[in-house]
C-alpha cells in the first residue's frame, strides 16, 4: 500500500524503530559481603553494598519494576 499520506518503514534506523526500548542504566556490581543496602520498596536486603548511591531494589522488586516499564506494544 503506497500513496500520499501513507508512511513506510524505509529509512528507519534501529534507534528510531526501537523507541520504547529504554537505554540501559549503569551496571551495579554485586557486593561480595555485607552490609547490604535495603530495597527502597520492600526493605529486604539487596545484592548491592550499602554504599551504593541511588535507588537500590531487591531482585524481586527489580523484576517487577522491569515488567511495569516494559513495552506494552
C-alpha positions as CSV (number, residue, x, y, z in Angstrom):
1,X,0.0,0.0,0.0
2,X,1.5,3.3,-1.0
3,X,0.5,6.8,-1.9
4,X,0.2,10.2,-0.3
5,X,-0.2,10.1,3.5
6,X,1.0,6.5,3.8
7,X,4.2,6.1,5.7
8,X,6.7,3.3,5.2
9,X,9.4,1.9,7.4
10,X,12.0,2.6,4.7
11,X,14.9,4.7,6.0
12,X,14.2,4.0,9.7
13,X,17.3,3.2,11.7
14,X,17.4,0.8,14.6
15,X,17.4,3.7,17.0
16,X,14.1,5.1,15.7
17,X,12.5,1.7,15.3
18,X,13.1,0.7,19.0
19,X,11.9,3.9,20.5
20,X,10.3,2.2,23.5
21,X,13.4,0.3,24.5
22,X,15.0,2.1,27.4
23,X,18.6,2.9,27.4
24,X,20.5,0.6,29.8
25,X,21.3,2.1,33.1
26,X,24.6,1.9,34.8
27,X,25.5,-1.7,35.9
28,X,25.9,-2.0,39.6
29,X,28.4,-4.5,40.9
30,X,27.0,-7.0,43.5
31,X,28.6,-6.9,46.9
32,X,30.8,-9.8,47.8
33,X,30.0,-9.4,51.5
34,X,27.7,-7.2,53.7
35,X,26.5,-4.9,54.8
36,X,23.9,-4.9,52.0
37,X,21.6,-2.0,51.0
38,X,17.9,-2.3,51.7
39,X,15.4,-2.3,48.9
40,X,13.6,1.1,48.7
41,X,10.3,-0.6,48.1
42,X,10.1,-3.7,50.4
43,X,13.1,-3.1,52.7
44,X,14.5,-6.6,52.0
45,X,18.3,-6.8,51.6
46,X,19.6,-6.3,48.1
47,X,22.7,-7.8,46.5
48,X,24.3,-4.3,46.4
49,X,26.6,-2.8,49.1
50,X,25.2,-0.2,51.5
51,X,27.5,2.4,49.9
52,X,25.6,2.2,46.5
53,X,24.2,5.6,45.6
54,X,20.7,5.9,44.1
55,X,17.7,3.6,44.2
56,X,18.5,0.0,45.2
57,X,16.0,-2.7,44.5
58,X,16.0,-6.4,45.6
59,X,15.8,-8.9,42.7
60,X,12.0,-9.4,43.1
61,X,11.2,-5.6,43.0
62,X,13.8,-5.1,40.2
63,X,11.9,-7.7,38.1
64,X,8.5,-6.3,38.9
65,X,9.7,-2.8,38.0
66,X,11.1,-4.1,34.7
67,X,7.7,-5.6,33.9
68,X,5.9,-2.3,34.7
69,X,8.3,-0.4,32.4
70,X,8.3,-2.9,29.5
71,X,6.8,-2.0,26.2
72,X,3.1,-3.0,26.0
73,X,3.2,-2.7,22.3
